[in-house]
Amino acid sequence: MSDAPLCATGFSCGLDATLRVISGKWKPLILYFLLQGPTRYGELRRAVRGVSDKVLIQQLKELEGDDLVVRTDYKEVPPRVDYSLTPLGLSLTQALEPLCVWGTENMAEVARVLAQRQSWPGRAEQIGVSTPSSWP
């Protein structure tokens, strides 16, 4: 598979193109929550738990630049802005829906596997976490 030539667009395949526009931890979640309809920034920030304002703004700008999301500024005081999916963003989100279903159906097993992974010997050192046994 690694010997596959790049197509004229510079992507090795359709999955490569898709992963490039949804790269990053938060973009798929942002797209998922925007599937519910136009959403204000504060609602997105509460829905996408754990993301900083800086990163959320950056990811939204990138999604907007990739023509997946449209930002609507209502030019009101106080400011009111919302985000919604473009037709391209909607089609991508519909393609991501099976991943959501898989995650929902397998959530308990995924949680178990991830918890088990954290207990692997040497795991803390592999991910750069300091442990009491590694302290001087």
ChimeraX commands (.cxc) that place a marker at each C-alpha (Angstrom):
marker #1 position 0.00,0.00,0.00 radius 0.5
marker #1 position 2.85,2.40,0.75 radius 0.5
marker #1 position 4.04,2.06,-2.86 radius 0.5
marker #1 position 0.79,3.61,-4.14 radius 0.5
marker #1 position 1.54,6.64,-6.30 radius 0.5
marker #1 position 0.12,10.00,-5.32 radius 0.5
marker #1 position -2.83,11.03,-7.42 radius 0.5
marker #1 position -2.82,14.37,-9.22 radius 0.5
marker #1 position -4.25,16.13,-6.13 radius 0.5
marker #1 position -1.31,15.08,-3.93 radius 0.5
marker #1 position -3.32,12.65,-1.81 radius 0.5
marker #1 position -2.48,8.97,-1.72 radius 0.5
marker #1 position -6.18,8.06,-1.48 radius 0.5
marker #1 position -9.56,9.39,-0.41 radius 0.5
marker #1 position -8.89,8.55,3.22 radius 0.5
marker #1 position -5.73,10.66,3.09 radius 0.5
marker #1 position -7.78,13.64,1.83 radius 0.5
marker #1 position -10.38,13.13,4.56 radius 0.5
marker #1 position -7.85,12.80,7.36 radius 0.5
marker #1 position -6.09,15.97,6.28 radius 0.5
marker #1 position -9.24,18.08,6.72 radius 0.5
marker #1 position -10.25,16.48,10.02 radius 0.5
marker #1 position -6.75,16.23,11.46 radius 0.5
marker #1 position -6.54,17.26,15.06 radius 0.5
marker #1 position -8.19,16.02,18.19 radius 0.5
marker #1 position -11.14,18.39,18.16 radius 0.5
marker #1 position -12.32,18.81,14.55 radius 0.5
marker #1 position -14.41,15.62,14.38 radius 0.5
marker #1 position -16.13,16.58,17.64 radius 0.5
marker #1 position -16.78,20.11,16.41 radius 0.5
marker #1 position -18.30,18.75,13.22 radius 0.5
marker #1 position -20.40,16.28,15.21 radius 0.5
marker #1 position -21.89,19.00,17.42 radius 0.5
marker #1 position -22.52,21.29,14.43 radius 0.5
marker #1 position -24.63,18.53,12.88 radius 0.5
marker #1 position -27.36,19.61,15.32 radius 0.5
marker #1 position -27.66,22.93,13.48 radius 0.5
marker #1 position -26.28,26.45,13.85 radius 0.5
marker #1 position -24.40,26.67,17.14 radius 0.5
marker #1 position -23.05,29.65,19.04 radius 0.5
marker #1 position -19.42,29.66,20.15 radius 0.5
marker #1 position -20.24,29.31,23.85 radius 0.5
marker #1 position -22.42,26.28,23.17 radius 0.5
marker #1 position -19.59,24.65,21.20 radius 0.5
marker #1 position -17.10,25.39,23.97 radius 0.5
marker #1 position -19.38,23.66,26.51 radius 0.5
marker #1 position -20.09,20.72,24.18 radius 0.5
marker #1 position -16.45,20.06,23.24 radius 0.5
marker #1 position -15.18,19.48,26.76 radius 0.5
marker #1 position -11.49,19.91,27.45 radius 0.5
marker #1 position -10.62,22.18,24.53 radius 0.5
marker #1 position -9.04,25.56,25.25 radius 0.5
marker #1 position -10.51,28.74,23.74 radius 0.5
marker #1 position -7.35,29.26,21.69 radius 0.5
marker #1 position -7.47,25.78,20.14 radius 0.5
marker #1 position -11.23,25.86,19.55 radius 0.5
marker #1 position -10.95,29.18,17.72 radius 0.5
marker #1 position -8.01,27.87,15.68 radius 0.5
marker #1 position -9.85,24.67,14.74 radius 0.5
marker #1 position -13.00,26.62,13.79 radius 0.5
marker #1 position -10.93,28.94,11.57 radius 0.5
marker #1 position -9.30,25.95,9.87 radius 0.5
marker #1 position -12.68,24.27,9.31 radius 0.5
marker #1 position -14.00,27.54,7.91 radius 0.5
marker #1 position -10.94,27.86,5.66 radius 0.5
marker #1 position -11.52,24.30,4.41 radius 0.5
marker #1 position -15.12,25.23,3.50 radius 0.5
marker #1 position -16.58,22.78,6.02 radius 0.5
marker #1 position -18.00,25.38,8.40 radius 0.5
marker #1 position -19.53,28.80,7.88 radius 0.5
marker #1 position -19.32,31.54,10.52 radius 0.5
marker #1 position -22.28,33.92,10.66 radius 0.5
marker #1 position -21.74,37.27,12.38 radius 0.5
marker #1 position -25.06,38.98,13.10 radius 0.5
marker #1 position -23.36,42.36,13.71 radius 0.5
marker #1 position -25.28,42.89,16.94 radius 0.5
marker #1 position -24.40,44.31,20.32 radius 0.5
marker #1 position -23.62,42.27,22.31 radius 0.5
marker #1 position -21.85,40.29,19.59 radius 0.5
marker #1 position -23.68,37.22,18.30 radius 0.5
marker #1 position -21.88,34.70,16.09 radius 0.5
marker #1 position -22.80,31.16,15.21 radius 0.5
marker #1 position -21.27,28.34,13.24 radius 0.5
marker #1 position -22.94,25.88,10.92 radius 0.5
marker #1 position -21.98,23.22,8.42 radius 0.5
marker #1 position -21.58,23.94,4.73 radius 0.5
marker #1 position -22.89,21.32,2.27 radius 0.5
marker #1 position -19.34,19.92,2.11 radius 0.5
marker #1 position -19.15,19.84,5.91 radius 0.5
marker #1 position -22.54,18.13,6.11 radius 0.5
marker #1 position -21.43,15.43,3.69 radius 0.5
marker #1 position -18.25,14.86,5.73 radius 0.5
marker #1 position -20.21,14.70,8.98 radius 0.5
marker #1 position -22.56,12.13,7.48 radius 0.5
marker #1 position -19.51,10.05,6.57 radius 0.5
marker #1 position -18.32,10.29,10.20 radius 0.5
marker #1 position -21.67,9.10,11.60 radius 0.5
marker #1 position -20.78,5.38,11.33 radius 0.5
marker #1 position -17.72,6.08,13.52 radius 0.5
marker #1 position -20.04,7.62,16.12 radius 0.5
marker #1 position -22.25,4.53,16.01 radius 0.5
marker #1 position -19.22,2.24,16.36 radius 0.5
marker #1 position -17.95,4.29,19.31 radius 0.5
marker #1 position -21.33,4.18,21.03 radius 0.5
marker #1 position -21.73,0.45,20.50 radius 0.5
marker #1 position -18.20,-0.32,21.71 radius 0.5
marker #1 position -17.73,2.38,24.38 radius 0.5
marker #1 position -17.42,-0.03,27.31 radius 0.5
marker #1 position -14.86,-2.19,25.50 radius 0.5
marker #1 position -12.87,0.86,24.38 radius 0.5
marker #1 position -12.83,2.19,27.95 radius 0.5
marker #1 position -11.61,-1.19,29.19 radius 0.5
marker #1 position -8.85,-1.39,26.57 radius 0.5
marker #1 position -7.67,2.17,27.23 radius 0.5
marker #1 position -7.63,1.58,30.99 radius 0.5
marker #1 position -5.65,-1.62,30.41 radius 0.5
marker #1 position -3.20,0.24,28.18 radius 0.5
marker #1 position -2.48,2.72,30.98 radius 0.5
marker #1 position -1.40,-0.14,33.25 radius 0.5
marker #1 position 1.21,-1.53,30.85 radius 0.5
marker #1 position 4.67,-1.77,32.44 radius 0.5
marker #1 position 6.78,1.18,31.39 radius 0.5
marker #1 position 3.77,3.00,29.97 radius 0.5
marker #1 position 4.41,6.15,32.01 radius 0.5
marker #1 position 7.99,6.35,30.75 radius 0.5
marker #1 position 6.86,5.76,27.16 radius 0.5
marker #1 position 4.55,8.76,27.27 radius 0.5
marker #1 position 6.95,10.93,29.26 radius 0.5
marker #1 position 5.17,10.86,32.63 radius 0.5
marker #1 position 7.35,11.01,35.69 radius 0.5
marker #1 position 6.67,8.28,38.28 radius 0.5
marker #1 position 7.97,7.98,41.86 radius 0.5
marker #1 position 10.22,5.06,40.85 radius 0.5
marker #1 position 11.90,7.24,38.21 radius 0.5
marker #1 position 12.47,10.17,40.58 radius 0.5
marker #1 position 16.03,10.70,41.89 radius 0.5
marker link #1:1,2 radius 0.2
marker link #1:2,3 radius 0.2
marker link #1:3,4 radius 0.2
marker link #1:4,5 radius 0.2
marker link #1:5,6 radius 0.2
marker link #1:6,7 radius 0.2
marker link #1:7,8 radius 0.2
marker link #1:8,9 radius 0.2
marker link #1:9,10 radius 0.2
marker link #1:10,11 radius 0.2
marker link #1:11,12 radius 0.2
marker link #1:12,13 radius 0.2
marker link #1:13,14 radius 0.2
marker link #1:14,15 radius 0.2
marker link #1:15,16 radius 0.2
marker link #1:16,17 radius 0.2
marker link #1:17,18 radius 0.2
marker link #1:18,19 radius 0.2
marker link #1:19,20 radius 0.2
marker link #1:20,21 radius 0.2
marker link #1:21,22 radius 0.2
marker link #1:22,23 radius 0.2
marker link #1:23,24 radius 0.2
marker link #1:24,25 radius 0.2
marker link #1:25,26 radius 0.2
marker link #1:26,27 radius 0.2
marker link #1:27,28 radius 0.2
marker link #1:28,29 radius 0.2
marker link #1:29,30 radius 0.2
marker link #1:30,31 radius 0.2
marker link #1:31,32 radius 0.2
marker link #1:32,33 radius 0.2
marker link #1:33,34 radius 0.2
marker link #1:34,35 radius 0.2
marker link #1:35,36 radius 0.2
marker link #1:36,37 radius 0.2
marker link #1:37,38 radius 0.2
marker link #1:38,39 radius 0.2
marker link #1:39,40 radius 0.2
marker link #1:40,41 radius 0.2
marker link #1:41,42 radius 0.2
marker link #1:42,43 radius 0.2
marker link #1:43,44 radius 0.2
marker link #1:44,45 radius 0.2
marker link #1:45,46 radius 0.2
marker link #1:46,47 radius 0.2
marker link #1:47,48 radius 0.2
marker link #1:48,49 radius 0.2
marker link #1:49,50 radius 0.2
marker link #1:50,51 radius 0.2
marker link #1:51,52 radius 0.2
marker link #1:52,53 radius 0.2
marker link #1:53,54 radius 0.2
marker link #1:54,55 radius 0.2
marker link #1:55,56 radius 0.2
marker link #1:56,57 radius 0.2
marker link #1:57,58 radius 0.2
marker link #1:58,59 radius 0.2
marker link #1:59,60 radius 0.2
marker link #1:60,61 radius 0.2
marker link #1:61,62 radius 0.2
marker link #1:62,63 radius 0.2
marker link #1:63,64 radius 0.2
marker link #1:64,65 radius 0.2
marker link #1:65,66 radius 0.2
marker link #1:66,67 radius 0.2
marker link #1:67,68 radius 0.2
marker link #1:68,69 radius 0.2
marker link #1:69,70 radius 0.2
marker link #1:70,71 radius 0.2
marker link #1:71,72 radius 0.2
marker link #1:72,73 radius 0.2
marker link #1:73,74 radius 0.2
marker link #1:74,75 radius 0.2
marker link #1:75,76 radius 0.2
marker link #1:76,77 radius 0.2
marker link #1:77,78 radius 0.2
marker link #1:78,79 radius 0.2
marker link #1:79,80 radius 0.2
marker link #1:80,81 radius 0.2
marker link #1:81,82 radius 0.2
marker link #1:82,83 radius 0.2
marker link #1:83,84 radius 0.2
marker link #1:84,85 radius 0.2
marker link #1:85,86 radius 0.2
marker link #1:86,87 radius 0.2
marker link #1:87,88 radius 0.2
marker link #1:88,89 radius 0.2
marker link #1:89,90 radius 0.2
marker link #1:90,91 radius 0.2
marker link #1:91,92 radius 0.2
marker link #1:92,93 radius 0.2
marker link #1:93,94 radius 0.2
marker link #1:94,95 radius 0.2
marker link #1:95,96 radius 0.2
marker link #1:96,97 radius 0.2
marker link #1:97,98 radius 0.2
marker link #1:98,99 radius 0.2
marker link #1:99,100 radius 0.2
marker link #1:100,101 radius 0.2
marker link #1:101,102 radius 0.2
marker link #1:102,103 radius 0.2
marker link #1:103,104 radius 0.2
marker link #1:104,105 radius 0.2
marker link #1:105,106 radius 0.2
marker link #1:106,107 radius 0.2
marker link #1:107,108 radius 0.2
marker link #1:108,109 radius 0.2
marker link #1:109,110 radius 0.2
marker link #1:110,111 radius 0.2
marker link #1:111,112 radius 0.2
marker link #1:112,113 radius 0.2
marker link #1:113,114 radius 0.2
marker link #1:114,115 radius 0.2
marker link #1:115,116 radius 0.2
marker link #1:116,117 radius 0.2
marker link #1:117,118 radius 0.2
marker link #1:118,119 radius 0.2
marker link #1:119,120 radius 0.2
marker link #1:120,121 radius 0.2
marker link #1:121,122 radius 0.2
marker link #1:122,123 radius 0.2
marker link #1:123,124 radius 0.2
marker link #1:124,125 radius 0.2
marker link #1:125,126 radius 0.2
marker link #1:126,127 radius 0.2
marker link #1:127,128 radius 0.2
marker link #1:128,129 radius 0.2
marker link #1:129,130 radius 0.2
marker link #1:130,131 radius 0.2
marker link #1:131,132 radius 0.2
marker link #1:132,133 radius 0.2
marker link #1:133,134 radius 0.2
marker link #1:134,135 radius 0.2
marker link #1:135,136 radius 0.2
view
